[in-house]
Amino acid sequence: MKKIKSNNIVAIIMDVPIQDPFFVTPDGGKRYQVFTETITIKVPAERTNGSYSVFEIVSPPGGGAPPHIHDREDEMFYVLEGKFEFKCGESVFKAEKGALVTLPRKIPHDFRNIGNTPGKNLVILVPGGFEKAFEEISRLPPGPPDIEKVNSITNKYGVNFLPLPPPS
């Protein structure tokens, strides 16, 4: 990885090559059910030597991810379908089809489908690797998630889910 700074702009250039050309069909990828979300891994970190990973999340109305913090990854969400609300630190973004939201590591964030229909995001994690947690979480018993069990999995990958705020 190289860091270049110019005019107060920092660019990080990943100089780790992709292993070889890779094609994923529209319905391709490994699919996991993680609570209410359907997550399809399109490009696992193993295909990019860990540089990044790409996955698709389908969220039902009201679905999404509760507040959490990534220690290792930056996340980028490209909204493919639906309406979402993203919170990152003190910032709140309403995003619809075609919007791109970046969520930096080490800042608490969450997202929620605020529409009336399922929504879909294409997500890029830099660097990749956290997608392995989805496979482990998908094996938990059905029902309301046990935050301690979830964090015991996600902590291995540098992510911590935070207590939910009290209802307002």
Buried (B, 14 or more C-beta within 10 A) or exposed (E): EEEEEEEEEEEEEBEEEEEEEEEBEEEEBBBBEBBBBBBBBBBBBEBBBBBBBBBBBBBBBEBBBBBBBBEBBBBBBBBBBBBBBBBBEEEEBEBEEEBEBEBEBEBBBBBBBBBEEBBBBBBBBBBBBBBBBBBBBBEBEEEEBEBEEBBEBBEEBBBBBBEEEEEE
